[in-house]
Amino acid sequence: MKKIIECVPNFSEGRNKEVINRIVEEIAATTHNGESVKMLDVDPGETTNRTVVTFTGTPEVVCEAAMRGVKIAAELIDMRQHHGAHPRSGATDVLPIVPVSGNTLEECAEIARGLAKRIYDELGIACYCYEAAAATPERRNLAVVREGEYEALPEKMLDPKRRPDFGPDTFNERVATAGATNVSARNFLVAVNFNLNTTSSRRAMSVAFDVREKGRKARENGSLTGKVLKDEQGNDIWLPGTLKGCKAIGWYIEDYGIAQVSMNITDIVATPLHVAYEEVCRAARERGLVVTGAEIVGLVPKSVLIDAGKYYLAKQQRSTGIAEEEIIKIAVKSMSLDDLKPFDPREKVIEYMMEDEQQLAEEQRLVRMTVRDFAAETASESAAPGGGSISAYMGALGAALSTMVANLSAHKRGWDDRWQEFSDVAEAGQALMSRLIHLVDEDTAAFNRIMNAFGMPKDTPEDKAARAAAIEAATLYATEVPLRTMKAAYEVLPLAEAMIAKGNPASVSDAGVSVLAAVAGIRGAELNVRINAGSLKDREAADRLVAEAAAIVKSARETEERLMANIQLD
C-alpha cells in the first residue's frame, strides 16, 4: 500500500488574496522524486484572518511542500501586524500531519517531530509539538501550547518550561516576525462552526463552555461571575462539558453578522458530527438561542456525513438503504450545512477530493457510461465488454430491484413500525449492488489482462516462460472474477425472497424480476467460469472452480423455481 499522508496547515492570513495565492502556489508546485502533492482545499476566512489549506501526498513530498509553505508564509506575513478572531501564534500557526493510508498515527508523529526540527534548523522558526507529536503529556493540548498566543511569546521564551520544543531561548527578530508554529500529528478531525441567532460572542462562549470537553471553571454559588473555586493544591476546579473529544470557543463573525460556536471535534468516534450538532442545539435552546445551521471548515471524511444522514433518516423512520448521494443530502439539509453558503460534497468530502478522475475514468469506463452507450459498446466489434460484464450488470439490476421494493415497503402507509426491517434489506441490497457494479468493469479488465499477457515477447526461453506464467495467472484471475459475480448475485436471492414474502404486495412483480435478473447473472457468469477454466494448465484448480460454479447454479435454479411459484399476481 502506498504511503499517503495529509497536511492541513493554517496560515495567519485570510484577507490578502495575493498572499494566500502565493502560499498555495508554492505548496502546489512542490515535487519530490517524481511525486507531487494533491491540493484538496483552500478555505480562507476574513474575520478570523486565517486560511486553512489541505493537501495530500507521500510523506516525503508533503514534508517538502510544508517546508515551502512555512518558508513563504514567514516571508509574506508579519505577525507584529496580525489581528483576527481566531487564536494564533505564528505565520504558519498550526501544521497537523494526518495518516491517510499506509501510515500509523505513531509514524506520523515521528514525521511531525522531524518536520518541526527541520523548520527550526533550516528556517529558524520556533516550533512547538502537540497532540500525538508532543514530547510531554502537558503539551498534547493545543490550547495549552498556544496559551497567550503570539503576544505571550516573549515571556514564554524566557521560561524553560514554556519554551518551544525546537527554537531559540530568546525572543529574536525571527520569532518577532514569524511567531511560533505548532506542529502535530492527529487523526482526522472535523472543524465546524455552529451558527447562532445572536450577535453576542459572550453567549456563544457560554454555549461553548457547556459542551466542550474541557468545560468551564467552577465558581462560587454556580454563578458566572463568582470567585473561581480551587482544590486543595490551589489549582482551579473545572466543570467538564458534555462532549468528549471536542474543543470549542464562541466568537462573533462580522462577515455574517452572527455569533458562532467554533468547534474542533478531535475524536469523531466518541462524538460524531451529528451528535455535536444536536448537543449544541440543546445547549443553545437552554440559553434562549437557536442554532440556524453549521459551517464545516476545510474537509470532512465521508463517513461523518453518511453517519449523520443515516441518523436523521432513522429519526424520520425512513430507510437508510438509499444511494450514498441521497444520504449525504439528508445530512446537509438536517444540519443546514448550506446555511451561509452552498455546500458541495465534491468540494468538501476528503474521499471525493482525493479521487483521481483520470484513473477512475479508466477503472470505471463502463459503469460511467449511459445505458445507451453501454449497450452500443457491448454491440461493437470489440470482444469486451462481453458476457461476464453483462452478467455482473444483470446481477446489479437484480440487487437494485430488491432494494427498490424494500425502500417502497419501508415508506408504505401503515407500515411505519416495520421501517427498520425493510431498511436493513435495502442497506444489504445497496452493498450488493455496489459490489456487482464494480465487477462490471473488473470482468472486462480481467479479459484485457489476458490479452496483454498474450502480447508479451516470446523471443527467448526466458521470455516464453514469463509469458506462459503471465497467461496462466491472468486466466486464473479471469476465471475467479465471474465466480465472484456468481457469489454476489446469489446473495441477492434471499433479499428477493424476503420481499416476495413480506414486501409491498404492489411491488411483488418487481421482486420477481429481481430473482430472474440475479439468476440470469449467475448463469451467465458460470459460462465465463467454464470457458476460462478450460484454458488453465492447473487442472486441479480448474476443476475446483468449475465444480463450485456448478453448485451455485444448481442451488440458484432450485431457488428460482420455488420463488417464482410463490408469486401471486392475480
C-alpha positions in Angstrom: 0.0 0.0 0.0 1.3 3.4 -1.0 2.0 5.7 2.0 -0.1 8.8 1.9 -0.4 11.5 4.5 -2.5 14.7 4.7 -1.2 18.1 5.8 -3.6 20.8 7.0 -1.6 24.0 7.7 -3.4 27.1 9.0 -1.8 30.3 7.8 -2.4 33.6 9.6 -3.8 35.4 6.6 -7.3 35.3 5.3 -7.8 38.7 3.7 -5.0 39.3 1.3 -5.7 37.1 -1.7 -2.3 37.8 -3.3 -0.5 36.4 -0.2 -2.9 33.4 0.0 -2.4 32.6 -3.6 1.4 32.9 -3.3 1.5 30.4 -0.4 -0.9 28.0 -2.2 1.1 28.2 -5.5 4.3 27.4 -3.6 2.9 24.3 -2.0 1.1 23.1 -5.1 4.3 23.4 -7.2 6.3 21.0 -4.9 7.7 17.8 -6.4 10.0 15.2 -4.9 11.4 12.1 -6.7 8.7 12.4 -9.3 5.9 12.7 -6.8 3.7 15.8 -6.4 1.1 16.9 -3.8 -2.6 16.9 -4.5 -4.2 20.2 -3.3 -7.6 19.4 -1.8 -8.9 22.6 -0.3 -8.2 26.2 0.4 -10.5 27.8 2.9 -9.9 31.5 3.8 -11.7 33.4 6.4 -11.7 37.2 6.6 -12.9 37.7 10.1 -10.6 35.0 11.5 -7.8 36.3 9.2 -6.8 32.7 8.6 -6.6 30.3 5.7 -6.8 26.5 6.1 -5.0 24.6 3.3 -5.4 20.9 2.8 -3.1 18.7 0.6 -2.0 15.1 0.4 0.8 13.0 -1.0 3.7 10.8 0.0 5.4 11.7 3.3 8.5 12.9 1.5 6.7 15.3 -0.9 4.3 16.5 1.8 7.1 17.5 4.1 8.8 19.3 1.2 5.6 21.2 0.4 5.1 22.0 4.1 8.6 23.5 4.3 8.0 25.6 1.3 4.6 26.8 2.6 6.1 27.7 6.0 9.0 29.5 4.4 7.0 31.7 2.1 4.4 32.4 4.8 7.2 33.7 7.1 8.4 35.9 4.2 4.9 37.4 3.5 3.2 37.5 6.9 4.4 39.8 9.7 2.9 38.6 13.0 3.5 42.1 14.5 0.7 43.4 12.3 -1.6 40.4 12.5 -5.1 40.6 14.1 -8.0 38.2 13.8 -10.8 36.5 15.7 -9.0 33.1 15.8 -6.3 32.2 18.3 -2.8 32.2 16.7 0.8 32.2 17.5 2.6 32.1 14.1 2.5 33.0 10.4 2.0 29.2 9.9 0.0 28.8 13.1 -0.7 25.0 13.1 0.8 22.3 10.9 -1.0 18.9 11.5 0.1 15.7 9.8 -2.7 13.2 9.4 -2.4 9.5 8.4 -4.4 8.6 5.2 -3.1 5.2 4.1 -0.1 3.1 4.8 0.9 5.1 7.9 0.1 4.8 11.6 -0.5 7.8 13.8 2.7 7.0 15.6 4.6 7.1 12.3 3.0 10.5 11.6 4.1 11.7 15.0 7.7 10.9 14.1 7.3 12.7 10.8 5.8 15.7 12.6 8.7 15.9 15.1 11.2 15.6 12.3 9.4 18.4 10.3 9.4 20.7 13.4 13.1 20.2 13.9 13.8 20.8 10.2 11.7 24.0 10.3 13.8 25.4 13.1 17.1 24.1 11.8 16.6 25.4 8.2 14.3 28.3 8.6 14.9 29.5 12.1 11.2 29.4 13.0 10.4 28.3 16.5 8.2 25.2 16.8 6.0 23.6 19.5 4.9 19.9 19.1 1.4 19.0 20.3 -1.2 16.2 20.2 0.4 12.9 19.2 3.8 14.6 18.4 4.0 16.1 21.9 7.2 15.3 23.9 5.3 15.5 27.2 1.6 14.9 28.2 1.3 18.6 29.2 1.8 19.6 25.6 -0.7 17.4 24.0 -3.4 20.1 24.2 -3.0 22.9 21.6 -4.8 25.4 23.9 -2.1 24.8 26.5 0.8 25.1 24.0 -0.7 28.2 22.3 -1.8 29.8 25.6 -1.3 33.6 25.4 -1.0 33.4 21.6 1.6 35.4 19.8 1.7 38.2 22.3 2.9 35.8 25.1 5.9 34.5 23.1 8.5 37.0 24.6 7.6 35.8 28.1 7.4 32.1 27.1 10.9 32.2 25.5 12.4 33.1 28.9 10.6 30.3 30.8 12.4 26.9 30.4 9.1 25.1 31.0 7.3 27.0 28.2 10.0 27.4 25.5 9.5 25.8 22.1 10.5 22.2 21.5 12.7 23.5 18.7 13.7 27.1 18.9 15.8 29.9 20.5 15.8 30.8 24.1 15.2 34.5 23.4 12.5 36.5 21.5 14.7 37.3 18.5 13.8 39.1 15.3 12.8 35.8 13.5 10.3 35.0 16.3 9.0 38.5 16.3 8.0 38.4 12.6 7.2 34.7 12.0 6.0 33.8 15.5 5.9 30.1 16.5 4.5 27.2 14.5 2.6 24.4 16.3 3.3 21.1 14.6 1.2 18.0 15.4 0.1 14.5 14.3 -3.5 13.6 14.7 -6.3 11.6 13.2 -9.0 13.2 11.1 -10.8 16.0 13.0 -13.8 17.9 11.9 -13.7 21.7 12.2 -17.2 23.1 12.4 -18.8 26.4 13.3 -22.4 26.4 14.6 -24.3 29.5 13.6 -26.4 31.2 16.3 -29.3 33.7 16.1 -27.4 36.2 18.2 -24.6 38.7 17.9 -23.4 38.1 21.4 -20.0 36.4 21.5 -20.4 36.1 25.3 -23.5 34.0 24.9 -21.8 31.9 22.2 -18.9 31.3 24.6 -21.3 30.2 27.3 -22.7 27.5 24.9 -19.1 26.5 24.0 -18.3 26.1 27.7 -21.4 24.0 28.2 -20.5 21.4 25.5 -16.7 21.3 25.1 -14.9 18.5 26.9 -12.8 21.0 29.0 -15.9 22.7 30.2 -15.6 25.8 32.4 -14.1 26.9 35.7 -16.2 26.2 38.8 -17.3 29.3 40.6 -18.9 30.0 44.0 -22.7 29.5 44.1 -22.5 28.3 40.5 -22.6 31.9 39.2 -20.8 33.1 36.1 -19.0 35.9 37.9 -18.3 34.3 41.4 -14.9 33.6 42.7 -13.1 30.6 40.9 -13.1 27.6 43.2 -9.7 25.9 44.0 -8.8 22.4 45.0 -6.5 21.5 48.0 -3.4 22.1 45.9 -4.6 25.5 44.8 -5.5 24.5 41.2 -8.6 25.8 39.5 -11.6 23.3 39.6 -13.1 22.6 36.2 -16.6 21.5 35.4 -16.4 19.3 32.3 -18.7 19.8 29.3 -20.9 17.2 27.7 -19.0 16.4 24.5 -15.9 14.1 24.6 -13.0 15.0 22.3 -14.3 18.5 21.5 -12.7 21.9 21.8 -14.8 25.0 21.4 -14.9 28.7 21.7 -17.5 31.4 21.0 -17.0 34.4 18.7 -18.7 37.0 16.6 -18.2 36.8 12.8 -18.6 40.3 11.3 -18.8 38.9 7.7 -22.0 37.1 8.6 -23.3 39.4 11.4 -23.8 36.4 13.8 -22.1 34.7 16.6 -20.8 31.2 16.3 -19.7 28.3 18.4 -16.4 27.3 16.7 -15.6 23.6 17.4 -12.8 21.1 16.6 -14.1 17.5 17.0 -10.8 15.7 17.6 -12.5 12.3 18.2 -15.2 11.7 15.6 -15.8 8.2 17.0 -16.6 9.4 20.5 -18.5 12.4 19.2 -19.9 12.2 15.7 -20.8 15.5 14.0 -24.5 14.9 14.3 -24.2 14.3 18.0 -22.2 17.5 18.4 -24.9 19.4 16.3 -27.8 18.1 18.4 -26.0 18.8 21.7 -25.1 22.4 20.7 -28.7 22.8 19.6 -29.8 21.6 23.1 -27.4 23.8 25.0 -28.3 26.8 22.8 -32.0 26.3 23.5 -31.5 26.3 27.2 -29.9 29.8 26.9 -32.7 31.0 24.7 -30.8 30.7 21.4 -31.3 28.8 18.2 -28.7 27.1 16.0 -29.6 28.2 12.5 -27.1 25.9 10.8 -23.5 24.7 10.7 -20.4 25.5 8.6 -17.7 22.9 8.0 -14.3 24.4 7.7 -11.9 22.5 5.4 -12.7 18.9 4.6 -14.6 16.2 6.2 -14.4 12.4 6.0 -17.3 10.9 4.0 -18.2 8.6 6.9 -19.1 11.6 9.0 -21.8 12.7 6.6 -23.0 9.2 5.9 -23.4 8.5 9.7 -25.2 11.8 10.1 -27.5 11.1 7.2 -28.4 7.7 8.5 -29.0 9.1 11.9 -31.6 11.6 10.6 -33.2 9.1 8.3 -33.7 6.8 11.3 -35.2 9.6 13.3 -37.7 10.0 10.4 -38.3 6.2 10.4 -37.0 6.2 6.8 -34.9 3.6 5.1 -31.2 4.1 5.2 -30.7 1.8 2.2 -30.7 4.6 -0.3 -27.9 6.0 -2.6 -24.9 7.5 -0.9 -25.6 10.9 -2.6 -29.1 11.0 -1.1 -27.8 10.1 2.4 -25.3 12.9 2.3 -28.0 15.3 1.0 -30.1 14.4 4.1 -27.1 15.2 6.3 -26.5 18.5 4.7 -30.2 19.6 5.0 -30.6 18.3 8.5 -27.7 20.3 9.9 -28.2 23.2 7.5 -24.6 22.9 6.3 -25.6 25.2 3.4 -26.9 27.9 5.8 -24.2 30.5 5.0 -23.0 29.3 1.6 -23.6 26.4 -0.8 -22.2 23.0 0.4 -20.9 20.9 -2.4 -19.8 17.4 -1.2 -17.5 17.1 -4.2 -15.5 20.1 -2.8 -15.8 19.2 1.0 -15.6 15.4 1.3 -12.0 14.2 1.5 -12.5 10.9 -0.3 -14.1 12.7 -3.2 -11.3 15.3 -3.3 -8.7 12.6 -3.4 -10.2 10.7 -6.3 -8.0 10.7 -9.4 -10.6 11.4 -12.1 -8.4 10.1 -14.9 -7.7 6.8 -13.0 -11.4 6.5 -12.1 -12.4 7.0 -15.7 -10.1 4.2 -16.7 -11.2 1.8 -13.9 -14.9 2.6 -14.3 -15.1 3.1 -18.0 -18.2 1.0 -18.5 -20.3 1.9 -15.4 -19.8 5.6 -16.1 -21.5 5.3 -19.5 -25.1 6.0 -20.2 -27.4 2.9 -20.6 -27.5 3.6 -24.4 -23.7 4.0 -24.7 -23.1 0.8 -22.6 -25.4 -1.2 -25.0 -23.7 0.3 -28.0 -20.3 -0.5 -26.6 -21.4 -4.1 -26.0 -22.7 -4.4 -29.6 -19.4 -3.1 -31.1 -16.7 -5.2 -32.7 -14.7 -5.3 -29.5 -14.7 -8.6 -27.5 -15.1 -6.6 -24.3 -17.4 -5.9 -22.6 -18.8 -9.3 -23.0 -20.9 -11.9 -21.3 -19.0 -11.5 -18.0 -19.6 -7.8 -17.6 -23.3 -8.2 -18.8 -23.8 -10.9 -16.2 -22.4 -8.7 -13.4 -24.7 -5.9 -14.5 -27.8 -8.2 -14.6 -26.9 -9.2 -11.0 -26.6 -5.5 -10.1 -30.1 -4.8 -11.5 -31.4 -7.7 -9.5 -30.0 -6.2 -6.3 -31.3 -2.8 -7.3 -34.9 -4.1 -7.7 -34.9 -5.9 -4.3 -33.6 -2.7 -2.8 -36.3 -0.7 -4.5 -39.1 -3.0 -3.1 -37.5 -2.7 0.3 -37.5 1.1 0.2 -41.1 1.2 -1.1 -42.1 -1.1 1.7 -40.3 1.0 4.4 -42.3 4.0 3.2 -45.7 2.3 2.9 -48.5 3.9 4.8 -49.5 1.9 7.8 -46.1 0.0 7.9 -44.2 2.6 9.9 -43.4 0.2 12.7 -41.6 -2.1 10.1 -39.4 0.5 8.6 -36.2 -0.9 10.2 -36.9 -4.4 8.9 -37.1 -3.1 5.3 -34.3 -0.6 5.8 -31.9 -3.5 6.7 -32.8 -5.3 3.5 -32.3 -2.1 1.5 -28.9 -1.5 3.0 -27.8 -5.1 2.2 -29.1 -4.6 -1.4 -27.2 -1.3 -1.8 -24.0 -3.1 -0.7 -24.6 -6.0 -3.2 -25.4 -3.6 -6.0 -22.1 -1.7 -5.4 -20.1 -5.0 -5.5 -21.7 -6.1 -8.7 -21.3 -2.7 -10.4 -17.6 -2.9 -9.6 -17.4 -6.3 -11.2 -18.8 -5.0 -14.5 -15.6 -3.2 -15.2 -13.4 -5.8 -13.4 -14.6 -8.5 -15.7 -13.5 -6.5 -18.7 -10.2 -5.7 -17.0 -9.6 -9.4 -16.5 -10.1 -10.1 -20.2 -7.7 -7.3 -21.1 -5.2 -8.7 -18.7 -5.2 -12.0 -20.7 -4.8 -10.0 -24.0 -1.8 -8.1 -22.5 -0.2 -11.4 -21.4 -0.6 -12.8 -24.9 1.1 -9.7 -26.2 4.3 -10.2 -24.2 7.6 -11.0 -26.0 8.5 -14.6 -26.7 11.9 -14.3 -28.3 13.9 -16.2 -25.7 13.3 -19.2 -23.5 13.1 -16.7 -20.5 10.6 -14.6 -22.4 8.5 -17.6 -23.2 8.5 -18.8 -19.6 7.5 -15.3 -18.3 4.8 -15.1 -20.9 3.4 -18.5 -20.1 3.3 -17.7 -16.4 1.6 -14.4 -17.1 -1.1 -16.0 -19.3 -1.8 -18.7 -16.6 -2.1 -16.1 -13.9 -4.3 -13.8 -16.0 -6.5 -16.8 -17.0 -6.9 -17.8 -13.4 -7.9 -14.3 -12.5 -10.4 -14.2 -15.4 -11.9 -17.4 -14.0 -12.2 -16.1 -10.4 -13.8 -12.8 -11.3 -17.0 -14.3 -12.8 -17.1 -16.7 -9.8 -17.2 -13.7 -7.6 -20.0 -12.3 -9.7 -21.9 -15.6 -9.1 -21.5 -15.4 -5.4 -22.6 -11.8 -5.1 -25.6 -12.3 -7.4 -26.6 -15.4 -5.4 -26.7 -13.2 -2.3 -29.5 -11.2 -4.0 -31.9 -14.2 -3.8 -32.6 -14.1 0.0 -33.3 -10.4 -0.3 -35.7 -11.0 -3.2 -37.3 -13.9 -1.3 -37.9 -11.7 1.7 -39.5 -9.0 -0.5 -41.8 -11.6 -2.2 -43.0 -12.9 1.1 -43.1 -9.7 3.2 -42.7 -6.7 0.9 -45.2 -4.3 -0.5 -47.7 -6.5 -2.4 -48.0 -3.9 -5.2 -44.3 -4.5 -6.0 -44.2 -8.3 -5.9 -43.6 -8.4 -9.7 -40.5 -6.2 -9.2 -39.2 -8.7 -6.6 -39.9 -11.5 -9.1 -37.8 -9.7 -11.8 -35.1 -9.3 -9.2 -35.0 -13.1 -8.9 -34.8 -13.5 -12.7 -32.1 -10.9 -13.1 -30.0 -12.4 -10.3 -30.3 -15.9 -11.7 -29.5 -14.7 -15.2 -26.4 -13.1 -13.9 -25.4 -16.3 -12.1 -25.9 -18.5 -15.1 -24.2 -16.1 -17.4 -21.2 -15.7 -15.2 -21.0 -19.5 -14.9 -20.5 -19.8 -18.6 -17.5 -17.5 -18.2 -16.1 -19.6 -15.4 -16.3 -22.7 -17.5 -14.8 -21.2 -20.7 -11.9 -19.6 -18.9 -11.2 -22.6 -16.7 -10.9 -24.6 -19.9 -7.6 -22.7 -20.7 -6.0 -23.3 -17.3 -2.9 -25.5 -17.2 -3.6 -26.2 -13.5 -6.4 -28.7 -13.9 -6.9 -29.2 -10.2 -7.7 -25.5 -9.8 -9.9 -25.5 -12.9 -12.0 -28.5 -11.7 -12.4 -26.9 -8.3 -13.6 -23.6 -9.7 -16.0 -25.2 -12.2 -17.5 -27.5 -9.5 -18.0 -24.5 -7.2 -19.8 -22.6 -10.0 -22.0 -25.6 -10.9 -23.1 -26.0 -7.3 -24.1 -22.3 -7.2 -26.1 -22.6 -10.4 -27.9 -25.7 -9.2 -29.0 -24.0 -6.0 -29.9 -20.8 -7.7 -32.2 -22.6 -10.2 -33.9 -24.5 -7.5 -34.4 -21.3 -5.6 -35.7 -19.5 -8.7 -38.3 -22.3 -9.3 -39.5 -22.2 -5.7 -39.7 -18.4 -5.5 -41.5 -17.9 -8.9 -44.1 -20.4 -7.8 -44.8 -18.2 -4.8 -45.5 -15.0 -6.7 -49.2 -14.3 -6.8 -50.2 -11.7 -9.4 -54.0 -12.2 -9.5 
